[in-house]
C-alpha cells in the first residue's frame, strides 16, 4: 500500500508538473499572431475587455486562459489606451507587457509655420486614418506644430487641439508683450504676425520685419505687403503668376496697397516666433525693405535709400536672367 501511495503521489506530481509547464508555455510561448500587427486599446478598456478583443481579432486563442495566466503570472498594472505594435509570434506575456508598459504608436500630422487654413483643411482631409468632416478653419486659428493623433480619431477632435494650442499660446504670450507696440489686441497681433510670417522665410529677420511694419502702422503708412494682395484671390494658395496692376489697385478688406492699416484678419496661420516678433519687435527706423538676393532683405530708413536697394535687386535679377 505504501508503494502504491508513493506511486500515486509521483503520478500526481508529474501531472502537476506537466500542467504547470503547459500553463507557463501558454504564457511565454508564441501567441496566435502570424505577422506584425497593430492593436488598439480603447480609452477606459479593462483587462477583461482587452482579452476579449484580442480573441475577437484572433491574436490569442482563448480570452479566459489569457486572463487566468495574466492574473497568475503577469503584472497587475492597468492596460494603457492607444495603438500598439505587436510582433509576429510574440508571447502572451509580451502582449500584456506591451499593453501595460509599452509606448503607443505615435502618429503625427504636421502643420508648418505659415500654412494657410485651406491647406490645413486639405492636409487633415487627406489623412486616411482620421474620420469625419471639418470646415476650413478660421485663418489664424491654428498653431503650427506637430500633433499626435490616434487611428480612427475624428478630424474635428484633432483640429480642436490645434486651435486650443493657438488660444493657449496667445493667452501666455500676450501678457508678455512689450509696451508701446503697434497693435492693441490679440486679433491685431495675429494679423500682423501673419504678414511677418509670409514676408520673410529667414528666422533672424522676423523681429526686424515686425519692427518695420510696426513703424508703418504707427506712422499711418500703407503697409504694402504683397501677400495681402494675393490672399483674397487665392485664400493663401500660390498665385502662380506675377501680380497684376489691377490687383495692386483692388480695394478690399485685405489689400494693404489700397488701404491704411491691417487686413481684416490674418492671411495665414503664423507660428510662435512670428507672433513673438510682433509682441517684441526690433527697434529700428526702417520703413522699407526689398529682397537682397540671398533669401533675406535689404532694409532702408528712407525712400531714397530704398530705391537704391531696389536698383541693386533689379540688377541682380537681370544678371540671373529673371528680367
Secondary structure, DSSP 4 states (H G I P E B T S, - for coil): -HHHHHHHHHHHHHHHHHHHHHHHHHHHSB-S--S-EEEEE-TT--HHHHHHHHHHTTSSS-HHHHHHHHHHHS--PPPPPEEEEE-TT-BHHHHHHHHHHSPPPPEEEE--TT--HHHHHHHHHH-TT-BS--PPPPTT-S--SEEEE-TT-BHHHHHHHHHHHHHHHHHHHGGGPPTT-S--SHHHHHHHHHHHHHH---GGGHHHHHHHHHHHHHHT-----HHHHHHHHHTTS---SPPPHHHHS--SSS-TTSSSS--SS-SS---HHHHHHHHT-------EEEE-SSSSEEEESSHHHHHHHHHHHHHHHHHTT--
